[in-house]
Structure formats: C-alpha cells, structure tokens
Amino acid sequence: MRKTSTIEEHSASRLTPSTPWRIKSFSIKDGYTIEVIFNDGTQGVFDLENFIHKENSGVFRHLQNYKKFQEADLVYGVITWPGNIDIAPDALYRLAKDSSVGEKLLVN
C-alpha cells in the first residue's frame, strides 16, 4: 500500500510553511522507505528501516508495527505519526542536499 500526502491537505487558515526544508509532499514506498519533496523542489528517498528497528530507537519503536508506520501524515510541512511522533524535516533536507539525485538515503 502506498500513501501520498501533500501540505495543501493540512493548511489551517490557508497558511503554508515557506521555509525550503519544510516538506511539500511525501509518499510511502515499499517497506519503510519514504519519498519526499521539499518546498524548494529538493527531493529525497529515505530508507527509515534501520532507524526505526535499531535497539535504541526511542519513540520510533512504535513504528516497528508497519500499520502504524503507514499512518504517516503531513502536518505543517512535517511528517508525523499518531502519538506525537515526527521526523525532523531539516535533517532530511540536509541529507537530501548532500546526496546524489536519485540516491536512496539510509537514515540511521
């Protein structure tokens, strides 16, 4: 199952975050991989499997249940999950900017 979300779906009062590292849209691909497009058009494909399944994954351990992972949503330019879990869009942005186009990035 693939999920896609865009920032327009969650723009309260028509406010749209404009910083370049905010996420404009994302989709869940196979496994724990997400494809992200940032406000400035930068794109990245991120493999979160190792990050979520490592021994000290903290709150992200809840996403080891793949059905929970698939509940990802986009709120004000940030990918979020139920339980107040989110992943820092600025960190993903830095990884995407420092990589080759089309390269699948491992998030540790």
Residue, then its C-alpha position, 0 to 999 in steps of 0.5 A: m500500500r502506498k500513501t501520498s500526502t501533500i501540505e495543501e491537505h493540512s493548511a489551517s487558515r490557508l497558511t503554508p510553511s515557506t521555509p525550503w526544508r519544510i516538506k511539500s509532499f511525501s509518499i510511502k514506498d515499499g517497506y519503510t522507505i519514504e519519498v519526499i519533496f521539499n518546498d524548494g523542489t529538493q527531493g529525497v528517498f529515505d530508507l527509515e528501516n534501520f532507524i526505526h528497528k535499531e535497539n535504541s530507537g526511542v519513540f520510533r519503536h512504535l513504528q516497528n508495527y508497519k500499520k502504524f508506520q503507514e499512518a504517516d501524515l503531513v502536518y505543517g510541512v512535517i511528517t508525523w505519526p499518531g502519538n506525537i511522533d515526527i521526523a525532523p524535516d531539516a535533517l532530511y533536507r540536509l541529507a537530501k542536499d548532500s546526496s546524489v539525485g536519485e540516491k536512496l538515503l539510509v537514515n540511521 
